[in-house]
């Protein structure tokens, strides 16, 4: 652990943790002015790895009163800059869901063990690759209150694993996302309905993939682009979901 910075009550820490022989490097943020335990939020990064984007979201969540940990699926120093390298790296985990789940649960364990975390009130959110990740975390049987997937992939090689989901599921989906086929959406809904999981699928008309990320640019014809309206609306939806499930 190292690289601590403090800005007023906001404390940020780079956290190293091991998954087998792999060293991962996550990011922990919390409000040091708050005493005692509080709900925890786990962030799962998009396909370029843990970046300033996830750190920005972590700070936003701290402002809402949460203890936040952004995990590292890829391992320390593995930060592919974009396609094709990022697609290749992400593909390692999408093609090996057991490995993916191992890395996800290792990150969750870091958050759960932190003294500030109310272990009975923990959720995970993820973006793109991370949106797929939080669903895999839930399918692994992780004992968390819920997950929020922002423009994530919805496919599952093992639909029967939906029965392992412990909490609620919120999927925030760009309705014009070309990377998520209608068949995947239908299969996802059937998976959760068959497993009797309480889920919510919110569609944003005209929004494509990566609609919460300004680094995706502003050209929807490329299939991935920022959409300010969908970005803001999905954040409000997430906050309402947190408040309801956590009983705020």
N, C-alpha and C positions, 0 to 999 in steps of 0.2 A: 504494500500500500504506500502511496506517495503522491506527490504533486498536489498537495492541498492548497486551495485558495479560499479566501473568505471575503464576501462583499456584504457588509452589514451583517444580517442574520443568516444570509445564504452561505452554506458551506458546500464546497465541491471537492470530491476526492477521486483520484484515479485508484482503482482497486484491482490488484492482481489476484487471481485465483486459479487453481489447477483443476483440469478435468483429465484424469489419467496423467499422461505425460505431457499434455498440452497446457501451456500457460495462456490464460485469457486475461484481457485487460478491459474491465468495465468502468463505469462512471457512476458515482454515488452523489446525490445532491439532497440536501435537507435544510430545514430552517433550525438553526441552533438556538433560536430564541424560544422555541416551543419546547415545553417540558413533557416528558413522558412519551408513551407510545401513540402512534397514529397510523391510519391506514397506509398500506404500501402499494406502490405501483411499479411494476416491472415493464421496461421498454425493450422491445425487440427490433433491431435495426433493419433497414432496407438493404438491398443487395451489394452496396459498396462498403458494408461494414459499419461499425460504430463511428459516427462522424459528428461534426458540430450541429448537424440537424437534430439528432437525438438529444444532444446536450441542451439545445434550445428548448425542446419539448419538456425535458426534465425540469428545467428552471420554471417553465410555465406551470407544471404540476406542483412544484414546491410552493408556488404562490397560492395554490388552491388548498394547501395544508397537508400535502402527502409526503411520505418518505419515498424517495425515488431511486431506483437502480436501473441503469441501462446496461444490459448484458453484452457480452461479446461472443457470438457464435463461432467466428472464424479462428480466433486465436490472436495473440499479441503480434502486432506488426503486419497482419494480413488485412489490407485495406485496398482491395482492387478498385481502380479509379473509375471504372465504367465498362460497358461492353467492349470486347467480348470477355474480358477477364472477370468482371463481376458476374456475368451469366454462368461462366464456368465454375466459379467458386460456389455460387448459390446452388448450382446444379448438384454439387457433391452431397448437399444436405437434402434437397428435394428428392434425390434419387436414393437416399438412405435415411428413411424417416426415423429409424432407431437411433442413428448417430445424431440426427437433428434433435430428437427428444432428449438425448443425453446432455447435449450442450445447453438446451433450454432449461432443463431441470437443475443443472448445475448453477446457472445464473439465478434461478428462483431461490435456490438454497442460500445464496449470499444475502438476498433481501430478507428472507425469512429469519435468518440467524441474527440480523442486525437488531440491536437493543431497542431501536426506535420503532420497529415494526410491530403493529398489532396483527399477529399471525392469523387471526380470524377475519381480518378485513384486508385481503390482498387481491389485486387484479393485475392483468397483463394487457398491454396494448402493443400493437405492432403495425409497421408500415410496409406495404408491398411484400417483399420476402418475409419481413417480420409479421405481416398480417397473416400469412400462411403459418408462420411460426407459432403465434399465440393459439391458433386452432389446433396445431399439433401438440402444444403443451396441454391444452384442455383434453385432447383425445388420449393423452398419456395417462390420464387419471389424476393430474395434479390437483391437490386440495386447495383450490382458490375460489373466490366468490364469483369470478367472471372474467371474460376476455373481450377485448375490443379490437377488431380487425379493420384497419384502414386500407382500402384498395388492395386487399390481399388475394392470393390465389385460393380457391375454394375446393380444389380437387383433393381427393383422399384415396390412396392405394388400398386402404383398409376401412371401408365405410362402417364395418361392424364396431370399430373402435369408438364410434359416437356414443355408445353405451357407457363409456368410461368417463364422460364429461360430468364434472361435479357441480359446476356453477352455471351461470347464465352466459349467453353469447350475444354480442352485438356486432353485426357486420355492416360497415359503412362502405357502400359500393358505388362507383361511378357507372351510371347506367349505359354509358357509351364506351366502356372499357373493352377494347378489342382482345385483350389478353385473357379474359375470363369468359369462356364460352357459355351460352345459355344452358347447355347440357350439364356443365359443372354446377351452375346455380341450382338447377333442378335436383341434381344428385345430392348436393349439400343439404337442401331443404328436406329431402326424403330421409337422409341420414339422421338429421336431428329430430325430425318428426317421429321416425321409427324408434329412436332412443328416448323419446319424450323429454327432450331438452327444451328449456325455456329459451327461445332465441328470437332475435329481432333483426330483420334485414331491411336496411334503409337505402333506397336508391336515389342518386342525385342525377336528374335529367341533364344530358349533354356533357356530363363530366366523364373524362377518360381516366386512364391509369395515372397514378401518382398525383392525384388532384390536390393533395395537401402540400406538395413540395415545389417551392419556387425554382429550385435547381433543375426541374424538369422542363423549364421553358414555357412558352405560351402558344405553342402551335399544336392544337388538338389533332391535326391530321397525322402527326407522328405516332399517335396512339397513347402518348404520355404527355401530360401538360398540367400546369398549375391552374386551378380554378378557385378564385378567391371566395366566391359565394359558397361553393361546396366545402371549401376548407373551413370557413367560419361556422357554417351550419353543422358540419360533422363534429367540430370541437364542442359546440353547445350540446349536441346529442350525447356525446361521450360524458360530459359533465352531469347531465340529467340522469344518465344511466348509473353513474357512480353514486349520485345522491340517493337514488331510489334503492339500489342494491345494498349500499352501505347503511341505509336508514338515516341519512342526514336530515 
